[in-house]
Amino acid sequence: MTIPTREFKISKPGENPVWLRIGVAGPSNSGKTYSALRLATGIQRVTGGKIFGIDTERGRMYHYHKDRLSGGFAFEHIGMEPPFGPLDYLGAFNYAIGQGAKVIVADSMTHEHNGEGGVMDQVERILTEKYGDDDKARERGNFAAQKVPKAQRRVLNNAIDQMEVHLILCYRADEKTKPVTGQGMKNIGLTPETTSNLVYSMTQCFLLPRASDGRPLINPNEDAEKRLVKNPAQFRGWFEDGMQLNEDMGEKMAKWAGVQKQTKRQQVIAYIDENKANLSAEQLTTVKAMLPAAKDDFQLLSDIETQVNAFLAKNEVQPEATPEPDSQEPGLDLY
């Protein structure tokens, strides 16, 4: 066995931002969608970029859009119809990222489990195709029937781990019971409608009781709820039972994550820095001299970009791309 030759490096503090994975689970009428959009809006304050909503609930998310609701939210709406297979979700995520998303709200991820074309539906179709109504044969073939759908789910989950975007994933949850010796059926609390481990792998996971209006259980009593709710050390003390999920919470989590947006001034400084090797000393002095007067004026800063491009054209050099407005702040010491 040969160990591959690879290069590694020690990361400096703050060098690698964290892309948030936030779970919001709850039954109908618990405030999942509205709360998720509030958190997303808070995250956007820090990261910039666009919020995208992947809506599998026949347009329900759009009820909260600013065009439909006074005081609603600004986001790009993607209505997702069946099939709801894991690879279909992956396609929707990739589309949103390709369109400039920095925050994605998916409501609901439960359809990946039990929706039309989802994992359970795929398993059922495979069993029906192979074994029809033969219950014993279906039972024997159940494990093998899960192979392809579960492999698709692994592809989705692994891709989500690597996505450079903040994700807020909503799940339906229902009350569950189990038989207990001498006690009959015991309520073990709310559990998400999914068999995916993704819901248990979040940066933070909130559980909203029915009619809670977006107020999560932070310290649940039931075993199933304790397994779902995630309140990691870095956020401990930020949230308490009865607190309503809101924009300020999303903003605070995004600041912890360290993905900061650039101001227009920071973009222009980075643009000059990327192109300075192709500017003469006199040209570089000229554009640098324009910065103090421009301050934070968008048009004046845009004029500096135009001047840089004019110099590059004169020098017959193709300019480097202007930095994205939500990339990391440049570490210049020249200006």
C-alpha positions in Angstrom: 0.0 0.0 0.0 1.4 3.4 -1.1 0.8 6.5 0.9 -0.1 9.3 -1.5 2.2 12.3 -1.6 0.3 15.4 -0.4 1.0 18.8 0.9 -0.5 20.0 4.2 -0.2 23.3 6.1 -1.0 24.6 9.5 -4.0 27.0 9.3 -3.8 30.3 11.1 -6.6 31.4 13.4 -9.5 32.8 11.3 -7.9 31.7 8.0 -10.5 29.1 7.3 -14.1 30.3 7.7 -16.8 28.0 9.0 -19.9 27.4 6.7 -22.8 27.1 9.0 -25.2 24.1 8.9 -28.3 24.9 10.9 -31.1 22.5 11.4 -34.7 23.7 12.2 -37.1 20.9 13.0 -40.7 21.0 14.2 -44.3 19.9 13.5 -46.7 22.0 11.4 -47.5 25.4 12.8 -44.2 25.6 14.8 -42.7 28.5 12.8 -40.0 26.6 10.9 -40.0 28.5 7.7 -40.4 32.0 9.1 -37.7 31.3 11.7 -35.3 29.9 9.1 -35.7 33.1 6.9 -35.1 35.3 10.0 -31.9 33.5 10.7 -30.9 33.6 7.0 -31.5 37.4 6.9 -29.2 37.8 10.0 -26.5 35.7 8.4 -26.8 37.8 5.2 -26.0 41.0 7.2 -22.5 39.6 7.7 -21.8 37.6 4.6 -23.6 39.7 1.9 -24.6 37.8 -1.2 -28.0 36.3 -1.9 -30.4 34.2 0.1 -32.0 31.4 -1.8 -35.0 29.4 -0.7 -35.5 25.8 -2.0 -39.2 25.2 -1.5 -40.7 21.7 -1.7 -43.9 22.7 0.0 -45.8 23.9 -3.1 -44.8 27.6 -2.7 -45.4 28.0 1.0 -42.1 29.6 1.5 -43.0 32.3 -0.9 -45.9 33.4 1.4 -43.1 35.1 3.4 -41.5 36.9 0.5 -41.4 40.7 0.7 -43.6 40.8 -2.4 -46.3 38.8 -0.6 -46.0 39.9 3.0 -45.5 43.4 4.5 -42.2 43.2 6.4 -41.4 39.9 4.6 -38.0 38.7 3.4 -35.9 39.3 0.3 -34.8 36.0 -1.2 -34.6 34.1 -4.5 -37.3 31.5 -4.6 -36.8 28.1 -6.2 -40.0 26.0 -6.3 -38.9 22.3 -6.3 -41.3 19.8 -7.6 -41.0 15.9 -7.4 -39.0 13.8 -7.7 -37.3 14.6 -4.3 -34.4 12.2 -4.6 -31.1 13.1 -2.9 -29.5 13.9 -6.2 -32.4 16.2 -7.1 -31.7 18.2 -3.9 -28.0 18.3 -4.8 -28.9 19.7 -8.2 -31.0 22.4 -6.5 -28.2 23.3 -4.1 -25.7 23.5 -6.9 -28.0 25.7 -9.0 -28.5 28.1 -6.1 -24.7 28.3 -5.5 -24.1 28.9 -9.2 -26.6 31.8 -9.1 -24.6 33.5 -6.3 -26.2 32.1 -3.1 -24.4 32.6 0.1 -27.3 31.4 2.3 -29.7 28.7 1.3 -32.9 27.7 3.2 -34.2 24.3 2.2 -37.8 23.6 3.3 -38.3 20.8 3.6 -35.5 18.3 3.7 -38.1 15.7 4.9 -39.2 15.2 1.3 -35.7 13.7 0.6 -36.7 10.9 3.0 -40.5 10.3 2.4 -41.5 12.5 -0.5 -42.2 11.3 -4.0 -39.0 10.1 -5.5 -37.3 10.3 -2.1 -35.3 7.6 -0.4 -38.2 5.6 1.0 -40.2 5.9 -2.2 -37.3 4.7 -4.3 -36.9 1.6 -2.0 -40.6 0.9 -2.3 -40.5 1.1 -6.1 -37.6 -1.3 -6.3 -39.3 -3.8 -4.0 -42.5 -3.6 -6.0 -40.7 -4.0 -9.3 -38.8 -7.0 -8.1 -41.1 -8.8 -5.7 -44.6 -7.4 -6.2 -46.9 -8.3 -3.3 -44.8 -11.2 -2.0 -44.3 -10.0 1.6 -41.6 -12.6 2.5 -39.6 -11.8 -0.6 -39.9 -8.1 0.0 -38.6 -8.6 3.5 -35.6 -10.6 2.3 -34.8 -8.0 -0.4 -35.4 -4.9 1.7 -31.7 -4.4 2.6 -30.5 -4.7 -1.0 -33.2 -2.4 -2.2 -31.8 0.4 0.0 -28.4 0.2 -1.6 -28.8 2.7 -4.5 -31.0 5.3 -2.7 -28.7 5.3 0.4 -25.7 5.7 -1.9 -27.4 8.8 -3.4 -27.9 10.1 0.0 -24.2 9.7 0.9 -23.3 11.7 -2.2 -25.7 14.5 -1.1 -24.5 14.5 2.5 -20.8 14.5 1.5 -21.4 17.3 -1.0 -23.2 19.4 1.7 -20.1 19.0 3.9 -18.0 20.7 1.3 -20.3 23.4 0.1 -19.0 27.0 0.6 -22.4 28.3 1.5 -24.4 28.7 4.7 -27.3 26.2 4.9 -30.5 26.2 7.0 -32.3 22.9 6.6 -35.8 22.5 7.8 -37.3 19.1 8.8 -40.8 18.1 9.8 -41.0 16.5 13.2 -43.7 14.4 14.9 -44.4 13.0 18.4 -43.1 9.4 18.7 -44.0 6.7 21.1 -42.3 3.4 22.1 -43.4 0.4 24.2 -42.0 0.4 27.7 -42.3 -2.7 29.9 -44.9 -2.1 32.6 -45.8 1.4 31.2 -47.4 0.6 27.9 -46.7 3.1 25.2 -44.4 6.0 26.3 -44.1 9.4 24.5 -40.4 9.9 23.7 -40.9 13.4 22.2 -40.5 15.0 18.8 -38.3 13.4 16.3 -37.5 14.5 12.7 -39.1 12.7 9.8 -35.9 11.4 8.3 -33.5 8.5 8.5 -30.6 10.6 7.3 -27.8 11.3 9.7 -27.4 14.7 8.3 -29.9 16.2 10.8 -27.6 15.1 13.6 -24.5 16.6 12.0 -25.4 20.3 12.2 -23.4 23.1 13.6 -26.6 23.9 15.5 -30.0 22.2 15.5 -33.2 23.8 16.9 -36.4 21.9 17.8 -39.6 24.0 17.7 -42.7 22.6 19.5 -46.1 23.0 17.9 -47.5 26.5 18.1 -44.2 27.8 19.6 -43.9 30.7 17.2 -40.3 30.0 16.5 -39.2 29.5 20.2 -37.0 26.4 20.3 -36.5 23.9 23.1 -32.9 24.4 24.2 -33.0 22.0 27.1 -35.6 19.2 26.3 -36.5 16.5 28.7 -37.4 13.6 26.4 -34.6 11.3 25.2 -35.3 11.6 21.5 -35.4 15.4 21.7 -32.1 15.4 23.6 -30.5 13.5 20.7 -31.7 15.9 18.2 -31.1 19.3 19.8 -27.6 20.5 19.4 -26.3 23.3 21.5 -22.5 23.1 21.1 -19.9 24.7 23.4 -19.2 27.6 21.1 -22.8 28.7 21.3 -23.7 27.7 24.8 -25.2 30.6 26.7 -26.4 32.3 23.5 -29.8 30.6 23.5 -32.3 30.0 26.2 -35.7 28.2 26.3 -38.4 30.7 25.2 -36.1 32.9 23.1 -37.5 33.5 19.6 -35.2 32.7 16.7 -34.4 36.0 15.0 -32.1 38.0 12.7 -29.7 39.0 15.5 -29.1 35.3 16.3 -28.2 34.6 12.7 -25.9 37.6 12.6 -24.1 36.5 15.8 -23.6 33.0 14.5 -22.3 34.3 11.1 -19.8 36.6 12.9 -18.5 33.6 14.9 -18.2 31.6 11.6 -15.9 34.3 10.2 -17.2 34.7 6.7 -17.2 38.5 6.3 -18.4 40.5 3.3 -16.2 43.1 1.7 -17.2 46.7 1.5 -16.9 48.3 -2.0 -13.7 50.1 -0.8 -12.2 46.8 0.2 -13.1 45.3 -3.2 -11.3 48.2 -5.0 -8.2 47.9 -2.8 -8.1 44.2 -3.6 -8.6 44.9 -7.3 -5.7 47.3 -7.3 -3.5 44.9 -5.4 -4.3 42.0 -7.9 -3.4 44.2 -10.9 -0.5 46.3 -9.5 2.1 44.1 -11.2 0.8 45.3 -14.6 0.7 49.0 -13.7 3.6 51.3 -13.9 4.8 53.1 -10.8 3.3 56.3 -12.0 -0.1 54.6 -12.7 -0.1 52.9 -9.4 0.6 56.2 -7.6 -2.3 57.8 -9.5 -4.9 55.3 -8.5 -3.7 55.2 -4.9 -4.0 58.9 -4.7 -7.7 58.7 -5.7 -8.5 56.5 -2.7 -8.5 59.1 0.2 -11.0 61.4 -1.6 -13.3 58.5 -2.6 -13.8 57.4 1.0 -16.8 55.0 0.9 -18.6 56.6 -2.1 -19.7 53.8 -4.4 -19.5 55.8 -7.6 -16.1 57.3 -6.9 -14.7 53.9 -6.0 -16.2 52.5 -9.2 -14.4 55.3 -11.0 -11.1 54.1 -9.6 -11.8 50.6 -11.0 -12.5 52.2 -14.4 -9.2 54.1 -14.2 -7.3 50.9 -13.4 -9.0 49.2 -16.4 -8.0 52.1 -18.6 -4.4 51.8 -17.6 -4.4 48.1 -18.1 -5.9 48.6 -21.6 -3.2 51.1 -22.4 -0.7 48.6 -21.2 -2.5 45.9 -23.3 -3.1 43.7 -20.2 -6.2 41.7 -19.5 -7.4 42.8 -16.0 -7.9 40.4 -13.2 -11.5 39.8 -12.1 -13.0 42.2 -9.6 -13.2 40.3 -6.2 -16.6 39.0 -5.2 -18.4 41.4 -2.8 -18.6 38.6 -0.1 -15.1 37.3 -0.2 -12.6 37.7 2.6 -11.2 41.1 3.4 -7.8 41.7 1.6 -4.8 41.9 3.8 -3.2 44.9 2.2 -0.8 47.2 4.0 -0.3 49.6 1.0 -3.3 51.9 1.3 
